[in-house]
């Protein structure tokens, strides 16, 4: 990758007969020159920065009109990449934007790599690394809460907190190194102050770390499998929960032959719900395959909802099914409670949450969602202290920060020379810098931006 290249890419999703507008984006020194070659405007239109022009995209050699378009011009440094940026707002769909992109490439632009526009914004100082990662999180957000968390990071909330911590570490390091270099000219180091500052920085780092689990849930979501014997109301539960007829419901056992999934959001957490085939012994080849897939779904799920029928109670077959999933987090859903209102659960498994429902009447769904959030401790994570949520890369760096600060405290307690204190302080400063991008390697950048879509 070279920053001297002018890059081009389609910046919007494209699909035949879908989307009214498609955007082709150029960034680099030759962006404006390429645009002038292929874009024809009326005589009275002036190519001023941050203005929209109307015209036609034409092939410069054949004069063939490719599309009627709007052109948005953003000259450096007042652009996302801090380079000259041109966007062609074309008709949506498939052919128009592809032809415009091919023409830009023909005129000398290079096809952008995944995330290269955002990478250039980072390398040119427009955004830091946490903001760049939040762009990708925002694009991939599966819930409003995930989007809001990404927006908070994009606005610099996480970066501000981290830069404040890094500044405090640098301040401590400066005081220590001054005593090493000019011991005779300065008053003794205030060790109590150093201890207090280190403790405070470690506590603030821990608070940010507490958002990691929430961040993982917001980004990847939760996979929940509904399992149980045939005809206990698994599909009815899915339909009531998703407020749709996603699954076929009949009184015949074995109706669900395969895993049916539905995408939901509970407490801001994206959830993939898997309605599985009723688990039983069967000679039906198709149903047997469905039962096996049910077992596989249960084993791969983050949480299992085991449904039993209140009218028949806990059966030997229920016990067999539970034995295959008891190593997973399980919520017991006692369905059809309207037909057995006096049902009383008096068995073991005291660590298993229990919810009573009447799926056919949409009753008990709110209680089920509360139980799910309690099961994943979401009520604790949500109050961690921030509306941002760090990712796994940032978590790994912060763990190194906390460990390095602990090492500084140990060095102080063991009365080691000041040089030993500075070693771990520098390690903490470096780890924070890796999060924000102030200290980062090319391989880390490649790993981060390779996850972006082309055109972002």
N, C-alpha and C positions, 0 to 999 in steps of 0.2 A: 504494500500500500504506500502511495506517495501523496503527500498533501499538495503537490504541484499539479496533480491530475485534476481535471474537471470530471465529476462523477454525475451519473444520471440513473434514475430508477423510477418505477411506478410506485407512488406513495399511497395508493388506495387499493382496497381489495377489488379484484376484477372477476367477473363471471358473466357469461352470456346472458343478455336480457335482464341483468341485475345492476342497479346503481345508476342514478341519473347523471352523476359527475365522476370523472376519473382524473386524478392529478399525476402529472409527470414532473419530477423535481430535478433541477440541475444545481450543482454547487461547485464553485471553483473559479479560477481566474478567467476562464474562457466562457463562463456561463452566459454572460450578456452577449458576447460576440456570436455564439451559436444561436441564441434566441433571435438576434437581428437577422441572421442568415435565413431562418425558416419561418419567421413570424411577420406577416404583412398587416400593417395598421393603416388607418386613415391618416391623411396628411396633418390634421390638426392635433393628433395625439402626441404628447411629449413623453419620452422615456425617463420619467422621474422615479426616484426610489420610493418605494412604498405606495405606489399608485397602480391601479388596475387598468390595463389596456384591453381593447376589444379588436379582434381581427381574425385572420385565417392563417392556419399553418399550411405552408406550401413547400413542396420539394423545390430547392433553389435551381435545379437543373431543368426539370421538366415542367415547372410551374403548376404541377398537379396539386389541387387542393386536397389536403388530408383530413382537415377538420376545422370547424368553426370553434373558436376558443377564446377564453380570457387569459391574459398573462399578468401574473403578479411578480413585480420586480422588487427585490430587497438587496440593496448594495451593502457591501462590507463597510463597517463592522456591525451594522444594525440588522443582523440576521441570526438565525438559529446557529449556524456554523461559524459565524463571524467571517464568512466569505461571501462573495457575490452569489446570491441565490435567485433562481428563476423558477416559477411554477407555471405550468400550462394546465389550466382547468378545462379539460376536454369533455366531450360527451362520454358517459359511462359505458359499461359493458366490456367487451373484450377487444374488438379490433381497433377502435380509434386510439386508445392509449398505447397499445402495442406498436402501432404504426408510428406514432409520435416518438416513442422511446427509440425505435430502430433508426429513425431519422436523426435524433440527437447523437446516437452512437456513430452513425455514418458521418456526421459533421465533426467528429473528433472527441466526443465525450467517452468515458469509460463506464461500463456497468458497475454500479456501486456494490460493494460487498455487504453482507449482513451487518446492520447497525452502523454503517460507515458514516452516515450523516451525524448521528449522535456521537460517534467516536471523534469526528472532527470538532464538534462542539466542545467536547472535553479537552482535546489537545490544544485547542485555541483559547481555552480559559473561559468559555461561555458557561459551562456547568461543571460541577465536580462529579466524582464517580458515584456518589450516593444518588445524586439527581439523575444521572444517566441510567442507573439501574431502576429508578422509580419510573422512568419513561416506559421501560419494558414491562414493569409491573402494571402500569396503568393500561397499556394496550391489552394485556392479558387478564385484566381484572374480571372475576366471575361474580362479583357482588358489589353493591354500592359501598359497603364498608371497606372492601379491598381497594376500590377506586379512591376513596377518601384518604386511606392510609398512603397510597401512592402519591396523591396530590400533596399531602403534608410533606413528604420527603422531597418532592419535586420543588416545592417552595423553599426548601433549604432548612426545614426544622431539624432533621437528623444531623445534617452537616454542621449547623450552628452549635448543637450540643457537643458534638465530637471535637470541633475546632476549639471550643472553650476548654475542654478537658486537655487537649494537646497543648494549648497555651499555658495552662497551669503546670503541666509537666515540664515544659520548656523553662518556665520561670524558676521552678525548683532546681532544675539542672544548671541553670545559669548561676544561681546562688551557690550551689555546691562547687562548681568548677572555678568560680571566682576565689573560693577559699583554697582550692588546690593550687591555683596559679599565683595568688597574692595573699598568702596566709598571714604574712607579717604586716600587711597594710590594712587589713579589714578586721572588724570585730568577729568574735567566734560565731559559727553558724548556729542559728536557733533551731536546735534539733526537735524541740517540741512542736514548732511551727511546721517543720518538714513532716513529722508524723501525722499531724492534724490534716495537712493538705493531702498527703498520700491516702489517708483513710477516706477523706471526702471524695477524692477522685475515684477510688475503688468502689465506693457505694454508688456513685452516679453511674459508673460503668455497669454495675450489677443491675441497676434499674433499667438501663437500656437493654441489657441481656435478657431481662424478663419478658421482653416483647418478642423474642425469637419464636417461641412456640405459636404465638398468635399469628406471627408473620407467615409461618409455614402453613398454618390452617387457611389463612386468607388467600395464599397463592395456590396451594395444591388442592385445598378442600378436604373433605372427609368422605370416605367410602363406607356406606352402611348397607349391610345385607340383611334382608328379611327372610328368615328361615322358619321351618316348622313342618308339621305333618300336613298332608293334603287336606284342603277344605276347612282350615282353621281360620281363614280370613286374611291371608297374606296379601292377596291381590286387592281385596276391598280396602285394606289398610293403605296400600300404595295409592289407590284412587282417591281415598278420602284425604290423604296427606297432600297429594299433588293437585287436588281439586280438578281431576280430569278422569276420563275413562281410559287411562293408560294401559291397564291390564284387563283382560277378559275375566269376568266373574260369573261362575255358575255354581250350582249345587253339586256338580259332578266332580269327584276327586280326580286329580291328574289333569285338570284343564290347562294349567300353566306347564308348558313343556320345555321352555327355555328361560334364560335369565332376561328379565325385562328391566330396563333402567330408566330413571327419571332424574332430572337435575333440579334441585331445590336449594333454597337459601334459608338457613335457620340461624337467627341471631347474628347475621352478617357473615356466616360461614357457608361457603358453597358445599353442598352435599350431593353426592351421587348415590341415589338409592337403588339397590338391586333387589327386585322381587324375584325370588327363586322358585323353582319347581318344588312341589311338596316332596319331602324326603320319605320314601317308603320302599319296600321291596316290591319289585314289579318285573313281569316278563316282557312288557312292552319295550321294544328296542329303543324307540324314540324317547319314551319317558325315562328309560334307564339312563340315556345320555344326559337328559335334563337333570336328573337327580345327581349325577356325577358333577355336572357343572355347578349345581347348587352347593355341593360340598366345597368345590374349588373357590367359589365366590365367597363363602363364609370364611375360608382360611386366608383369603387375600384382603378381607375387609378390615377397616380400622375399628369398626364397631358392629356388633351383631344384635339385631332385634329378633328374639326368639318368640314366636307367637304360639300360644296354646288356646284351646277352646274351653271357655269357662263351663260349658254344659257337660263336657266329658272330664274336665279336670286334668291333672297331671297323670299321664299314662306311662306305661313302661317304654313305649316308643319315644315319648318325649324325653325320657331319661337317657335313652340311647343317643338321641340327637344332641342333647346337651353335653354328653360325654365327648362328642367330637368337636365342640366349639368352646369348651370351658376354659381353654387357654387364651381366648380372646375376651376383650371387654364385652359384656353381654347385658342387655336390658330385656327383662321378661315382660312381654306384652300379653296380658290376659284379655282376650277378645270375646265378643258376644256376651259381655257382662250383663246386658239387659235381659238375657234369657236365663241368667243365673245370678240374680242380684245378691244372693246370700253367700256367694262363693267366698271362701276364706283360704288364704294361702298360709299354710302352716309347715312348709317344708324348710330345708336348710338353705344353703347359698345366701347367707345373710348379706354378703357383699354385692349381691346382684340387685340392681334397681328394678322396681316393679311398677308397671303402669297398667291401669284398667281402661279398656276402650270398648266402644261399640262402633266399629268402623263403618257399618252399613248406615249409621245415622250421623257420621262425622263427629262422634263424641270421643273425647280423650286425646285429641290430636295436640292441643296446647300443652297438656301435661306431658305428653311424649316428647315434645320439643324441649321443654324445661329439663326433663331427665337427660336428654342427649347433651345439652349444654353443661349440665352438672357433671356428667360422666367425663367430659373432656376438660373440665375445670375452666371453662371459658369465663365464668364470672370472676375468677381470680385474675386471669390474664388480661381481661379487658380493663381492669383498674390498675394495671402495672404502673402507669404514670404518663404515658405518651400516646398520642394518636398516630404515631408512626410505628412500624413493625419491621425489625431488621431481618435480613435473609441469612442463609446458612454461611455464606462467605463472610459476611460482617460479624456473625456470631463467633466464628472461628478466630477472627482477629481480636475481638473483644475478650475472648477467653485468654488469649496471650497477654493482653493488657493487664487483666486482673492477676494472672500468674506472675507477671513481671513486677507488679506493684507489691504483691505478697513477698517476693524475693527481696525487694528493697527494705520492707519492714523487718525481714529476718536479718538482713545485713546490718541494719541499725541496732537491732536487739543484741546481735552478736558482737557489736562494737568493732565491726570491720572497717578498714580504711575507706575514706570517701570515694576513692577510685572504684571500689566495688559497688557503691550505691549508684554511680553513674552508668554502669554497664546495663543494669536492668531498667533504669529510667530511660535510657536511649532505646531499649527494646520496646518499651511501652509506647514511646513517641513514634517509633517506626511502625508499630502495629496499627495505631490510630491513623497514621498517614496512609497506610495501605487501604483503609476503608474509604477515605475521602479522595484518594488518588494523589495525594501530595508525595507519596513514596510508593511507586507501583512498577512492576516489571511488565515487559511487553507480553509475556506469556499469560499474565493475569488479564491484561486487556483483551487479548485474543479470546480467552475463555469467556469473559463477560459478554463481549459484543457479538460473539458467534451465536448467541441465543436470541438475538434480535431478528426481526424480519427485515428483508431487503427493502430499502426505501425509508427506514426510520433512523 
